[in-house]
Amino acid sequence: MSTLHNSANQDAFARTVLMPGDPLRAKFIAETYLQDAVLVNNVRGIQGYTGLYKGKKVSVMGSGMGIPSIGIYSHELYNNYGVEQIIRVGSAGMISPQLKVRDLVIAMSAYSNSSYGSQFGLSGMLAPCADYGMLRAAADEAEKMGMHTMVGPVFSTDIFYNADSPLDKLQKLNVLAVEMETYGLYLNAAASGKKALTLLQISDNPFTGESLTPQQVRETFTQMMEIALTIA
């Protein structure tokens, strides 16, 4: 049964979905890592594939940019397609001075300036968390690979071009990185009784202007993709 934003058949997705923001990164992961990958959804160009990774059924689909976008797709995957866990494999801007470009961040929790959490009827700000089992497995795999990895909170912003940037304040609070989706994903997982984890590789330094190109992000963040596939 299709949904408003997904044309896939009911059993088209695996229990685990890798979810990069960029649909072209979903295509790259499917073509590079999955055997017998089949395109199961392409509504609005948000490409979703299902195939086999070392004999295990895995899906990968783009989320688009921002909490509203990942909020739609993760909600439908969790609640309409029986997906049990989503692993966001994304890029982020560094906040912690202990990070550098291409380092790995595993998001333990997400802070935000978004009002997405208000739908759950709580007056305070929510800081949803990752699934601990998935987080620990990813950290163990990253250690085996020898990646420079930090585990901690990230900031999911609703505003990319922000006239009043909060990055200096967030750095003082030991927030590791800034991105745009994890807050919505973690809240949807909590509300659905499902699991979620965000893995982020640092693509840019907002303080210095250092930045990788979209193609470099798409094609060189392979260690993060391999960690996600291993724990899927």
C-alpha positions as CSV (number, residue, x, y, z in Angstrom):
1,M,0.0,0.0,0.0
2,S,1.5,3.3,-1.1
3,T,1.3,6.5,1.0
4,L,1.2,10.2,-0.1
5,H,5.0,10.3,-0.4
6,N,6.0,6.7,-1.1
7,S,4.9,4.5,-4.0
8,A,6.5,1.3,-2.7
9,N,4.7,-1.9,-2.1
10,Q,3.9,-2.9,1.5
11,D,6.8,-5.3,1.8
12,A,9.3,-3.4,-0.3
13,F,11.4,-2.1,2.6
14,A,13.8,-4.0,4.9
15,R,13.4,-3.7,8.7
16,T,16.5,-1.3,8.6
17,V,16.7,1.7,6.3
18,L,19.8,3.9,5.8
19,M,18.7,7.4,5.3
20,P,21.1,10.0,3.8
21,G,19.7,13.5,3.2
22,D,20.8,13.5,-0.5
23,P,18.8,11.1,-2.7
24,L,21.9,10.8,-5.0
25,R,23.8,9.5,-1.9
26,A,21.1,6.9,-1.5
27,K,21.7,5.9,-5.2
28,F,25.4,5.8,-4.6
29,I,25.1,3.5,-1.5
30,A,22.7,1.2,-3.4
31,E,24.9,0.9,-6.4
32,T,28.2,0.6,-4.4
33,Y,27.2,-1.7,-1.6
34,L,23.9,-3.6,-2.3
35,Q,23.5,-6.7,-4.3
36,D,20.4,-6.9,-6.6
37,A,19.3,-3.4,-5.5
38,V,15.8,-2.5,-6.7
39,L,14.4,1.0,-6.9
40,V,11.2,0.8,-4.8
41,N,10.3,4.5,-4.5
42,N,11.0,7.6,-6.6
43,V,8.1,9.9,-5.6
44,R,9.5,13.5,-5.9
45,G,12.9,12.1,-6.7
46,I,13.4,10.8,-3.2
47,Q,15.0,7.5,-4.3
48,G,14.5,4.4,-2.2
49,Y,16.3,1.1,-2.9
50,T,16.2,-2.4,-1.3
51,G,18.9,-5.0,-1.8
52,L,21.2,-7.3,0.0
53,Y,24.4,-6.5,2.0
54,K,26.4,-9.6,2.8
55,G,23.2,-11.6,2.5
56,K,21.1,-9.3,4.7
57,K,18.1,-7.3,3.4
58,V,18.8,-3.6,3.7
59,S,17.0,-0.5,2.3
60,V,18.3,3.0,1.7
61,M,16.3,6.1,0.9
62,G,16.9,9.8,0.8
63,S,15.2,12.0,3.5
64,G,15.6,15.4,1.8
65,M,16.7,18.5,3.8
66,G,15.3,19.6,7.1
67,I,13.1,18.2,10.0
68,P,9.8,18.6,8.1
69,S,11.1,16.4,5.2
70,I,12.7,13.6,7.3
71,G,9.6,13.9,9.6
72,I,7.4,12.9,6.7
73,Y,9.5,10.0,5.3
74,S,10.5,8.5,8.7
75,H,6.9,8.6,9.9
76,E,5.7,6.7,6.9
77,L,8.5,4.2,7.0
78,Y,7.9,3.5,10.7
79,N,4.1,3.5,10.7
80,N,3.1,2.4,7.2
81,Y,5.9,0.1,6.1
82,G,6.9,-1.8,9.2
83,V,10.5,-0.4,9.3
84,E,12.0,-1.0,12.8
85,Q,15.1,1.1,12.7
86,I,16.4,4.0,10.6
87,I,20.1,5.0,10.5
88,R,20.7,8.5,9.3
89,V,24.0,8.8,7.4
90,G,24.6,12.4,6.9
91,S,27.0,15.3,6.9
92,A,27.4,18.0,9.5
93,G,29.2,21.2,10.3
94,M,31.7,21.0,13.2
95,I,31.0,22.9,16.4
96,S,33.5,21.2,18.7
97,P,37.1,22.4,18.2
98,Q,38.2,18.8,18.8
99,L,36.7,17.8,15.4
100,K,38.0,18.2,11.9
101,V,36.7,17.6,8.4
102,R,35.9,13.9,7.8
103,D,35.7,13.0,11.5
104,L,32.7,10.9,12.6
105,V,30.1,12.1,15.1
106,I,27.6,9.7,16.6
107,A,24.5,11.6,17.8
108,M,23.6,10.6,21.3
109,S,20.9,13.2,21.5
110,A,19.6,16.2,19.5
111,Y,18.8,19.7,20.5
112,S,16.9,22.1,18.2
113,N,15.4,25.5,17.6
114,S,12.5,23.6,15.9
115,S,8.9,23.5,17.1
116,Y,8.5,20.0,15.8
117,G,8.3,18.6,19.4
118,S,5.3,20.7,20.3
119,Q,3.0,18.3,18.6
120,F,3.5,15.8,21.5
121,G,1.9,18.2,24.0
122,L,4.8,19.0,26.2
123,S,5.6,22.7,27.1
124,G,9.3,22.1,27.6
125,M,11.9,21.6,24.9
126,L,12.6,17.9,24.1
127,A,16.1,16.4,23.6
128,P,15.4,13.0,22.1
129,C,18.0,10.3,22.2
130,A,19.4,7.6,19.9
131,D,18.8,3.9,20.5
132,Y,21.7,2.9,22.9
133,G,22.2,-0.6,21.4
134,M,22.7,0.8,17.9
135,L,24.9,3.7,19.2
136,R,27.2,1.3,21.1
137,A,27.5,-1.0,18.1
138,A,28.4,1.9,15.8
139,A,31.0,3.2,18.2
140,D,32.5,-0.2,18.4
141,E,32.7,-0.5,14.6
142,A,34.2,3.0,14.3
143,E,36.9,2.0,16.9
144,K,37.8,-1.1,14.9
145,M,38.2,1.1,11.8
146,G,40.4,3.5,13.6
147,M,38.1,6.5,12.9
148,H,38.4,9.7,15.0
149,T,35.0,9.6,16.6
150,M,33.1,11.6,19.1
151,V,29.8,10.7,20.7
152,G,27.5,13.3,22.1
153,P,24.7,15.9,21.4
154,V,24.1,17.5,18.0
155,F,22.1,20.6,17.1
156,S,19.3,20.2,14.5
157,T,18.6,23.6,13.1
158,D,15.6,24.9,11.1
159,I,17.7,27.8,9.7
160,F,20.6,27.2,7.4
161,Y,21.4,30.9,6.7
162,N,21.0,32.1,10.2
163,A,21.3,35.9,10.9
164,D,21.7,35.2,14.6
165,S,24.0,32.1,14.6
166,P,24.0,30.2,17.9
167,L,27.2,28.3,17.2
168,D,29.4,30.0,19.8
169,K,26.8,29.4,22.5
170,L,26.5,25.7,21.4
171,Q,30.2,25.3,21.5
172,K,30.2,26.4,25.2
173,L,27.6,23.7,25.9
174,N,29.9,21.1,24.3
175,V,27.5,20.4,21.4
176,L,29.5,18.5,18.7
177,A,28.0,19.4,15.4
178,V,25.2,21.1,13.5
179,E,22.9,19.5,11.0
180,M,19.2,19.7,10.1
181,E,17.4,16.3,10.5
182,T,18.2,14.3,13.6
183,Y,15.7,16.0,16.0
184,G,12.8,15.0,13.8
185,L,14.0,11.5,13.3
186,Y,14.6,10.7,17.0
187,L,11.2,12.1,18.0
188,N,9.4,10.0,15.4
189,A,11.3,6.9,16.5
190,A,10.3,7.6,20.1
191,A,6.7,8.2,19.2
192,S,6.5,5.1,17.1
193,G,8.3,2.8,19.6
194,K,11.0,2.2,17.0
195,K,14.8,2.7,16.8
196,A,17.0,5.5,15.3
197,L,20.6,6.5,15.1
198,T,22.4,9.3,13.4
199,L,25.9,9.0,12.0
200,L,27.5,12.2,10.8
201,Q,30.8,12.9,9.0
202,I,32.0,16.4,9.2
203,S,31.8,18.1,5.9
204,D,32.6,21.7,6.8
205,N,33.9,24.1,9.5
206,P,31.4,27.0,9.8
207,F,34.1,29.0,11.8
208,T,36.7,28.9,9.1
209,G,34.8,28.3,5.9
210,E,36.6,25.0,5.1
211,S,34.1,22.8,3.2
212,L,33.9,19.7,1.0
213,T,31.9,19.6,-2.2
214,P,28.6,17.8,-2.4
215,Q,30.3,15.2,-4.7
216,Q,33.1,14.7,-2.2
217,V,30.5,14.2,0.6
218,R,28.5,11.7,-1.6
219,E,31.5,9.6,-2.6
220,T,34.1,9.8,0.2
221,F,32.1,9.2,3.4
222,T,32.4,5.5,2.8
223,Q,33.5,4.4,6.2
224,M,30.4,5.9,7.8
225,M,28.3,4.0,5.2
226,E,30.1,0.7,6.0
227,I,29.5,1.2,9.7
228,A,25.8,1.7,9.1
229,L,25.5,-1.3,6.9
230,T,27.4,-3.5,9.4
231,I,25.1,-2.7,12.2
232,A,21.9,-2.7,10.1
